[in-house]
Amino acid sequence: MPQIGVSDDLYEQIRAESAGEEMEATLWEMVGSYRRQNNPEADPN
């Protein structure tokens, strides 16, 4: 699996958003949110 390096500030933001759930699930939610905001046609749901 590829590894992605992030700054300490971004890591802390992701950790705070996770609030007890798995960080990977939080990352997918953040990616989906970003995708919908920046390219609404990419995700019809």
Residue pairs with C-beta under 8 A, 6 or more apart in sequence:
6 14
14 23
14 26
14 27
14 30
15 23
17 26
17 30
18 25
18 26
32 43
35 42
35 43
36 42
36 43
